[in-house]
């Protein structure tokens, strides 16, 4: 039995989110929450919210014991890229890619 939570269109690069995802994969929910609270990365804030949501889904929708939950899977896939233009010297224009992420957390019971 597993419970999932998705966060879509998060305005942070998936490459940056994956660094934080790797830190919590395989840990218990309490331990993962503690790691995220003390990680000074921008991705840790949406991941805390998502982890709480996945734990709540497990408890309320699948009647799992919240004490025995662990992070089975966590990954960040690229979402749509918002393209912007930065004016440069001599009439040129450089492209700025503002990347988005679709983040998924799966919790299971031990």
C-alpha positions as CSV (number, residue, x, y, z in Angstrom):
1,X,0.0,0.0,0.0
2,X,1.3,3.5,-0.9
3,X,0.2,7.1,-0.7
4,X,1.2,9.8,-3.1
5,X,1.3,13.6,-3.3
6,X,2.1,15.7,-6.4
7,X,3.1,19.3,-6.6
8,X,2.9,20.7,-10.1
9,X,4.4,23.8,-11.8
10,X,6.7,24.7,-8.9
11,X,8.9,27.6,-10.0
12,X,12.3,26.0,-9.2
13,X,14.6,24.1,-11.5
14,X,14.2,20.2,-11.2
15,X,18.0,19.9,-11.0
16,X,17.9,21.9,-7.7
17,X,15.0,20.0,-6.3
18,X,16.6,16.6,-7.1
19,X,19.5,17.4,-4.7
20,X,17.1,17.8,-1.8
21,X,15.0,14.8,-2.9
22,X,18.1,12.5,-2.7
23,X,18.6,13.5,0.9
24,X,15.2,12.3,2.1
25,X,14.7,9.2,0.0
26,X,14.4,6.0,2.1
27,X,14.1,8.0,5.4
28,X,11.2,7.8,7.8
29,X,8.7,10.7,7.6
30,X,9.8,12.2,10.9
31,X,13.5,12.0,10.0
32,X,12.8,13.4,6.5
33,X,10.9,16.3,8.0
34,X,13.8,17.1,10.3
35,X,16.2,17.0,7.4
36,X,14.1,19.4,5.3
37,X,13.6,21.8,8.2
38,X,17.4,22.2,8.6
39,X,18.3,22.3,4.9
40,X,19.0,25.8,3.7
41,X,17.7,25.2,0.1
42,X,14.8,26.9,-1.7
43,X,13.4,23.4,-2.6
44,X,13.0,22.3,1.0
45,X,10.0,24.5,1.6
46,X,7.7,23.0,-1.1
47,X,9.1,19.5,-0.2
48,X,8.1,19.9,3.5
49,X,4.5,20.9,2.4
50,X,4.4,17.9,0.0
51,X,5.7,15.4,2.5
52,X,3.0,16.5,5.0
53,X,0.4,16.1,2.3
54,X,1.6,12.6,1.4
55,X,1.6,11.6,5.1
56,X,-1.9,13.0,5.6
57,X,-3.1,11.1,2.4
58,X,-1.6,7.9,3.8
59,X,-3.3,8.3,7.2
60,X,-6.7,9.6,6.1
61,X,-7.3,7.9,2.7
62,X,-5.4,4.5,3.2
63,X,-5.6,4.1,7.0
64,X,-1.9,3.7,7.4
65,X,-0.1,4.1,10.7
66,X,1.7,7.5,10.6
67,X,4.5,6.2,12.9
68,X,5.6,3.5,10.4
69,X,5.6,5.7,7.2
70,X,8.8,6.2,5.2
71,X,9.6,8.0,2.0
72,X,9.7,5.2,-0.6
73,X,10.1,7.4,-3.7
74,X,10.7,11.1,-4.4
75,X,11.5,12.7,-7.7
76,X,11.2,15.9,-9.7
77,X,10.4,16.0,-13.3
78,X,10.7,19.1,-15.5
79,X,7.6,21.1,-16.2
80,X,7.0,23.7,-18.9
81,X,9.7,26.3,-19.3
82,X,8.8,30.0,-19.2
83,X,10.9,31.8,-21.8
84,X,11.9,35.4,-21.3
85,X,14.3,37.7,-23.1
86,X,17.1,39.7,-21.6
87,X,18.3,42.8,-23.6
88,X,22.1,42.8,-24.3
89,X,24.6,45.1,-25.9
90,X,24.4,46.2,-29.5
91,X,20.8,45.2,-30.0
92,X,21.2,41.6,-29.1
93,X,18.8,39.6,-27.0
94,X,19.6,36.6,-24.8
95,X,17.1,34.0,-23.8
96,X,16.3,33.3,-20.1
97,X,14.7,30.0,-19.3
98,X,12.6,30.0,-16.1
99,X,12.3,26.3,-15.4
100,X,9.4,24.6,-13.5
101,X,9.1,21.3,-11.7
102,X,6.6,18.6,-11.1
103,X,7.5,17.0,-7.8
104,X,6.1,13.6,-6.5
105,X,6.5,12.0,-3.1
106,X,5.4,8.4,-2.4
107,X,5.2,7.2,1.2
108,X,4.8,3.5,2.2
109,X,4.3,1.7,5.5
110,X,7.2,-0.4,7.0
